[in-house]
Amino acid sequence: MPKRQSKSLIIWKVTRKIMFADRISAVYKDQEIIARGVCLEAQSVEDNGLSFYVYLLNTQSGIVINYSNGEAKVII
């Protein structure tokens, strides 16, 4: 099985003349190989005008995910 990613991805961006950094971090529970969700954070570098933290769940209606082995099933 592939080794899960445990590092955060940090990206510096310039959009509409506003420089900001964002970080995306996968969230795992125990030894699961599929992330339960992702934390998305952003902060403007120059004026602190942009700042947010969002947690996005790794779920979808009609699909059951086994986070331990990576299998997914469509349910009706």
C-alpha positions, -999 to +999 in steps of 0.1 A: +000+000+000+012+035-007+026+055+022+002+083+032+012+119+029+016+136+063+031+169+052+012+201+046+014+219+013+021+256+016+017+278-015+024+315-019+001+332-044-005+367-058-040+374-068-053+408-077-022+423-062-028+406-028-001+382-017-013+354+005-001+320+017-023+290+019-018+256+035-036+224+028-032+195+053-048+161+050-064+147+082-061+110+090-074+090+119-050+064+134-034+042+107-060+049+079-047+053+044-074+076+031-078+111+046-110+119+065-108+154+052-085+184+045-078+216+064-075+246+042-060+278+057-052+311+040-037+343+053-028+375+034+008+384+039+008+421+036-023+434+054-040+405+071-072+414+051-077+377+042-078+350+068-098+318+069-097+282+081-120+256+065-123+218+072-135+199+041-149+164+048-139+136+024-175+123+020-201+122-007-237+114-006-244+078-019-208+066-014-194+047+016-156+050+020-136+025+040-107+048+051-087+019+065-083+000+032-093+026+006-124+008-008-154+027-017-190+014-024-219+031-041-251+027-022-286+033-036 
